[in-house]
Amino acid sequence: MPPARERPSRYGKTPVIASVRHIVIPMISRNVSAKDIWKTLMDDHGISISFSTLNAYVRNQRTSYRAPTSPAC
């Protein structure tokens, strides 16, 4: 029987979003849309990132930063 094949680690690299976090977070706090953030990253900063990755990150950040609201009675 041949030896087991060694699989490469796909999580060895730092995600692209980690390298642009310092640009994206202030834009999220100014309530800039994910599409406009994506366009800015691509056009002004020359950063290639998929829209779906950025959109998921923005959505996650916006929902985690919302202040809790009191229930309506």
C-alpha positions as CSV (number, residue, x, y, z in Angstrom):
1,M,0.0,0.0,0.0
2,P,1.4,3.4,-0.9
3,P,2.1,6.0,1.9
4,A,-0.7,8.5,2.7
5,R,-0.6,11.6,0.6
6,E,0.3,14.8,2.4
7,R,-2.3,17.5,1.8
8,P,-1.3,21.1,1.6
9,S,-2.8,23.4,4.2
10,R,-5.2,25.9,2.6
11,Y,-5.2,28.1,5.7
12,G,-1.5,28.9,5.7
13,K,-2.0,32.4,4.2
14,T,-3.4,35.5,5.8
15,P,-6.9,36.2,4.4
16,V,-7.1,39.3,2.1
17,I,-9.6,40.9,4.4
18,A,-7.0,41.1,7.2
19,S,-4.7,43.3,5.1
20,V,-7.5,45.8,4.3
21,R,-9.2,45.9,7.7
22,H,-7.7,49.3,8.5
23,I,-9.3,50.8,5.3
24,V,-12.7,49.0,5.6
25,I,-13.6,49.5,9.3
26,P,-13.7,53.3,9.1
27,M,-15.8,53.1,6.0
28,I,-18.2,50.7,7.7
29,S,-18.6,53.2,10.6
30,R,-19.4,55.9,8.1
31,N,-22.2,53.6,6.8
32,V,-20.6,53.3,3.3
33,S,-22.2,50.5,1.3
34,A,-20.3,47.3,0.7
35,K,-20.4,48.0,-3.1
36,D,-18.8,51.4,-2.6
37,I,-16.2,50.0,-0.3
38,W,-15.4,47.3,-2.9
39,K,-15.1,49.9,-5.6
40,T,-12.8,52.1,-3.5
41,L,-10.5,49.1,-2.7
42,M,-10.3,48.1,-6.3
43,D,-10.0,51.6,-7.9
44,D,-8.1,53.7,-5.3
45,H,-6.0,51.1,-3.6
46,G,-5.5,48.5,-6.3
47,I,-6.6,45.7,-4.1
48,S,-8.2,42.7,-5.7
49,I,-10.8,41.1,-3.4
50,S,-14.0,39.3,-4.3
51,F,-17.2,41.2,-3.6
52,S,-18.8,38.2,-1.9
53,T,-15.9,38.0,0.6
54,L,-16.1,41.7,1.3
55,N,-19.8,41.7,1.5
56,A,-19.9,38.9,4.1
57,Y,-17.2,40.7,6.2
58,V,-19.2,44.0,6.1
59,R,-22.4,42.3,7.0
60,N,-20.8,40.5,9.9
61,Q,-19.2,43.7,11.2
62,R,-22.4,45.7,11.0
63,T,-24.4,43.1,12.8
64,S,-21.8,42.6,15.5
65,Y,-21.4,46.4,16.2
66,R,-25.1,47.2,16.5
67,A,-26.3,48.3,19.9
68,P,-29.0,46.2,21.4
69,T,-32.5,47.6,21.2
70,S,-35.2,47.4,23.8
71,P,-38.1,45.2,22.8
72,A,-41.2,47.0,21.6
73,C,-44.2,46.3,23.9
